[in-house]
Amino acid sequence: MYWIKNGGILMYFILAMSIIGLAVVIERFIYFKLSEKDSFNRINPELRQLIEKGSIKEAIVLLNNKKASAARVLKDILIQYYKSNSKDPTMLEEKGKESAMVQIPLLEKHMWILSLVAHITPLLGLLGTVTGMIKAFQAVSIHGTGDASVLAKGISEALFTTAGGLFVAIPATIFYNYFNKKIDETINDMEKTSTELINYFRR
């Protein structure tokens, strides 16, 4: 409350953006943590054994219990194979791409909000700096330079909003880049595992 009181009305907007950003960070952390529990960067021995035995239904059931994006892509490829009973690699590749296109928006969910928080909070801080300095100079024009406290109040408001904007923007930028790295790794896992599965059916 001290920061909000001294930073002026724009601090309420910065606070709101920080709460929204924090909510996105928590939601994305939970999403990626659940996915990591079933991390799929290659076809594991259990799944490979089921496929080699021709137990496609059992392989689909195994993958159905996994939350990883790569596992969902593999499941869709196996469902396509099971329904059509065809090892046509082109058809399976198309299914893999189609499934990946469904997963990517789930990976990127709410990321635009985090990007917005990272970009807009420094601008709010800058706006607060400008308005604070305007108030400071207006106070000087009215009261003169004799009352330093009046000038200090405007400058203080300017600095509080600048600092508040940066305090929110810096973590938001860090988390935005962290989650983007996670997204890139997951997309790479989807491509690698689906290629591995399709190459197996090419034999």
N, C-alpha and C positions, 0 to 999 in steps of 0.2 A: 504493500500500500504506500510505503514511503516513496518508492520510485514513481508510482502512478501519480501521487499527489504533487511531486516535484517536476514530473515530466509533462504534465498537461494532458489534454484530451487525447492526443495522438497515442499516448501510452496505453490507453484502453484498446485501441486498434492493434497495437503491437502485442499486447497481452492476449487478445483474442486469437491472433495469428499463431502465437506460441502454443496455445492450447490445442488448436487445430493440428499444428505440426506434430506435437507430442502424440496426439491420438493416432495419426498416420504412422508414426515411428513404431508405436506399440503394436498396432495392427499388423504391420509388415514384419516385425520381429517374430510375432507369433506365427504368421503364415510361413516364413522361411524356416523357423525352428521345427515346425511340424513336418515340413517337406524334407529337411535334413535328416530327420529320424529314419526316413525311408530313402535315403540318398541313393540314386541310381546313375552311376557314371559308366557302368558296363553291365552286361547281362551276367547275373550271378549264377553260380553252379546249380542251385536248386531249380531256377527257371530254365536253364539250358538243358538240364536232365529231363524235365517235363516235355520240352519241345522235341528233343531227340527221340523220346519214347512215343511221340505223337499225341501226348495228353494235352491237347490244346485247351480244352475246357478247363482243366485243372490249372493250367498256366494263366488263363484269364482270371480265374478265381483268386489265384495268388496275387496277381497284379491289382486286382480290384480292391484289395485291402491296403494298398500302398498309396500314400498321398503325394509322392514325388511326381513332378510334371513328366519326367522321362518315363516313369512307370505307366502313366496314363496314355502316353503316345504309343508305347509298346502294346498296351492292352487293346487300343483301337486297331492297330495293325493286325494283331492276332485275331480279333473279332472279324475283321475283313477277310482274313485268310480262312477262318473257320466257316464263315457264311458262304463264301464263294468256292472254298476248297481248291483255290488256285494259288500257285506259287509265282504268278506273274509279277516280277519285280517292279515293273512300271506302275501297276495298279497299287501295289503295297507302298511304294514310294509316295504316290499321290495321297494315299490315306494318311501316311505319316506326316506329310506336309500340312494336310487339312487339319489333322489333330493338333499339330504344333501351333497352327494359327489360332486355335481355340485356347490353348494354354498361355500364349504370350500376353494377351490382354489381362489374364488373371495374375500373371507375374507383375505386370505394370500397373495394376490397380492402385489408384490414389497417388501414384507417383507424381502426377501433374500438380497435385495439391502441395506436395512437399517442395516441388520446384518453385511453385508460386510463393510459398512462405519464404524460401531462401532468397528469392529475387525482390519481393515487395517490401519486406521488413526494413532493409537498409534504406529504401526509398522513403518509407514512412519516417525513419529516423532522420534522414536528410531534410524532409519536409518540416519535421519538428525543429531541426536546427535553424532553418530559414525563418520559421514563424517566431521562434524564440529570440532570434537576433533582431527581427522587426520590432518585437515588443520592447526589447532592450533599448533600441535606438529611439523608439517612440517615447519611452520613459525619460530618456535623456533630453529629448526635445521639449518635454513638458516640464520636468523638474530640474533640468540642468544637470551638471556633473557633480553637484554638491552632495547628492544622496546616492552613495555608492551601492546601497542595498537594493535600490530599484533596478539599477543596471545589472547587478549580480543575479537578481531573480530571473531576468530574461535569458542571460547567458547560461545559468544553471539549467533552465528548462531545455535550452538548445542541446546542452551536453548530455542530459539525461535521456532524451529521445534518441540521440545518436548512439549512445552506449546500449540502450535497450534494443534498438534495431539490430545492432551488431551481435549482441548476446543471443538473439533468436536466430539470425541469419547464419552465423558460423556453424552451430550444431546442425541446423537444417541442411546446409550444403554438404557437410561431412556425411550425414546419414543418407542423403540423396545419392551421393557417389558410392557409398558402401552398398546400398541396395541395388544400384545399377550394376555393380560388379557381380552381385549375387545373380541378377537376372541374366547377365552374359554367361556366367558359369552354367546356369540351368539350361539355357538355350543350347550351349555347347554339349551338355550331357544328353539332351533330347536328340540332337543330330548324331552324336556318336553311337548311342545305343540303338537308335532306329536303323542306322546304316549297318551296324553289326548284325542285327536281326535279319534285315533284308539280304545281306550277304550270305547269311546261313541258308536262307531259302533259295539262293542262286545255285547252290551245290547240286 
